[in-house]
Amino acid sequence: MSLTRRWLLASLIGAGLLIGPLVAKAEPFRLKILQVNDWDRFEESRGRGGFARVAALLKAEGAEREDVLVVHAGDAISPSLLSGFDKGAHIVDLLNKLPLDLFTPGNHEFDFGKEVAKQRFAEARFPILSANITEPDGGAFAGLAASRIVEVGGFKLGFFGMTTPQTKEISSPGDLVFRSPLEVAPEMAKKLRAEGADLVVAVTHTGFEEDLALYRQAAVDLILTGHDHDLRIMYNGRVAMVESASQGEVVTAIELALDRAKEGDRTRVVWTPSFRTLDTAAYAPDPEMKAVTDRLEAKLASELDVVIGRTATALDSRRAIVRGEEAAIANMIADAMRLAVDAEIAITNGGGIRGDKQYPAGQTLTRRDLLTELPFGNKTVKLALKGSDILEALENGFSQVEQGAGRFPQVSGMRVTVDLTRPAGQRVLEVSVGGAPLDRDRVYTVATNDFLARGGDGYTVFARAKPLIDPAAALLMASQVIDYVATREEVAPTVDGRIVIRR
């Protein structure tokens, strides 16, 4: 997706927090926070992002100084290509080389399970904050702290982290508990202010609806968020909120002028924010970091840069496409899954397709391309499901199209007509399988990925199905798609009308 398409909102208002005559005692102290989020790839793309360019930007912005803080709002160890091999170890190593002050886990920190997350957190040499994640008994999860107070320039900033509760559905955190951010935020704000915090900052990995609710709740002063891959700056004179696109393509600088002012017999802390969006395309890669990423690139190249075929038609795996409509590349993937396990239909989640790129007609396809598109290491399982269960699964899949949710179903062997003007749960109008209307009572064979098969992305009906090929006996989705392309040498997937959407 282009940089400009992700710039959703920039609203900068220079209002103060207090009304009435205020007399400042001294010149304001200026603190700079540099924020990134949703950054799992070590390499740059189209001249932006990547660790070498971000490292150069951080140096140019003085990130090593005491009056500069670097904050990461989550999603790092997955789902990049190399993470499929080392489960995110290289990303933690790279983050350790940056002057990173705070990190909040995103949902993708748990893609490889609870134990891998614990191992990655133990390897980190930076504080990891999440106040709403606990063990089932209420105890802290290893490697996580709820909050941290940072004292700089005579002011105390209280930071706490929060991770979207949707992680239970869209990742693999095991039995970890995720409390509601709207419940946790006021508790943490009260606690940190009681501990002397002059300003309270929530570093969150939450979706826009949760972000907006926190923003309106106004329990905290500043929200640094991730998850939506948006570039967003909001400030209403009381609360500021920032999100910095994704993949390190943009770093947002939040500059806070902090001061103390007399108001009658009381002294209050007052602050005013200003914002700069920094495009990493303007920074030449840092040589030391580039040497590290070049070695990682070479490690991948020998195995992955192998041509397996070509596409005669254009393919588009951009996030908004695979999560919101029928996509030719998704049709190819779903067809490959269905044929590989000899199923009648296939359903896979658009959010599992991660390349976020376009392929022109005639382009060769490499092993790297397809592993980049399918980086999670998912396997194709085969289930036995009644027609009524398939309908329930499809209703779930189309229930959050407006939010760009990853559960959007890409299908094979079936045709579906959907009306998005209807309420969620009542959107599927027609379904046919093999040219015949879906029979609610008949049992069909269904290919899907092992994440959905265990109830991920809200597909709880799949978790109740009879497995015909379980994960222990299943093969990698990516390998099946690679074989599908390699066997044919040339593929020509199209948008053929298997998903019809009325809006």
Steps between C-alpha positions, in 0.01 A plus 500: 500500500639844414605736775239759404214251525582434865504865598147503635490797732722790605334743742737731680361743756728710716268553795612502866342300781405773751275801470578828675816697570802278556846621590779260404797484732759419236550414138314179412695175488475336159471122481495312171341156455571307180236236427484194273254210487409193292857443382603139441721520188872568526530607135384819333231504231483747212766714666322532834507327836734228616740505792785677320291804407324517836834476680627796293188702582532429872861618497405817313226569757738454794335187635793432733438825692320500833230734370402258221302177550446228239173304530376197303125428514519131409499234228864415439591131522250386234393458221812583300660254262806427713285468812348193340842338546626639834171600669599864525840461668672721241250782555566510874874502428453797263278687747767449765738696276269804499465754785153362576355620830160328513315226313142376528414155361263476206288202406773370266740457792292189580478345152743223593334431834539604860833329564672657198371842609650440844833406342507810275408729791785351705745582219396865485726764655222759513196531732184326377175638641148360501265561788207296368673163436509252786534131566170320573560540875544876463878490530734688268615335178877452498687788342217752528472797734172690534648849513810712531567854617763691305642814661651753262561874527344509845172350377359151552331318214300190587487241220288187488428253221187324374445231236177437310279230656435384141838328530307201640323465164758619250819351644611208720558622858381181667333552835615859554229743612450839329301751705297777339715808425209725600502344847877494539579854378327694784648262759852548367460876459384532861787281623769687306371844603501382862865402448579854388461485123456846350385358168350156426578326170323183380703299248234282343468241227127532443263550208361839405163449673679421827738791440212740448325377815821556700542842342148600602536345844780752566653307790849548351677794337671334204422180309773345283330222309541235231308215332315677215809594294360854470683830514284691745549807718217629718490767771193655659672737742501242776604161359739429214510174300755384243545197274798473262393297194709177484832334410704800619404692186401795718618600847290754688673756720280622785661803662363600838556841656470431874473776756375582849259784556338667799124493522409673823678313780555194284775410257389300203690323225394625157604359165459572132573248225626547149543230238726416207463204264844386386520308172789252519554533124683825583770320703792310351533153661725487806816312388542293817139387507500441125794261538288298743190497279707417192619184675140408580401564140781278371390226737155501341601557140672168432190306599222731394594679181411203285253547215216248516269636228332809367157663511327584173256727685551788743490414871425736790564407864461845649348494847176678409442268204549160666301613807212656311426331169566202279864504392665305219802405711270379779305290248826335396593428862156361587493288183843357584386411853180332380674293235787402729269326748225401253230704675174628354557855619771711660473797734803698612529838671608801296703619798734206451612642164772750589705605197319835465622538142401488134634267231457606137389247240799306372706529820697200615413361843769384742497292809564825689187659353270225618660463843469876542131471419456206742756558778321349800598139447134393493402151387203394289260281692185326377174508693153345469236771542124517456367763264353691795847515658650632177234772491585593861868518409428726203285732711792534740736567212289783358405647840780759522570601142462867588782475752734331252513194727726213401216247531368591153449162326674426172347188349524224243238255372212727596324820403370743761279808476519742792311819591709726723209735563344231719597440865796277577383140524231554234712596201537181298221487242596206281757220505559234240748212497592334173217684327230379743344698789661437838315222683487588868470135602760348271858442620769657282877465503674830569863601466613777732811602690584366845459844659137523394448130576568564868250788507726791406358826358161413647457174304395313814275271297811350340633396841193278543539328163615145440862508378579289194859627476616644830800733552728210591446347158465825305746667262600866480260723306791689347659178373171394341465835322864482384434150362180622332692773314808289427296213353317731261802726428251772405188595693224740400271560800222755459219655699230267367195599704523240775437780752233759410470789745209744514574819689 
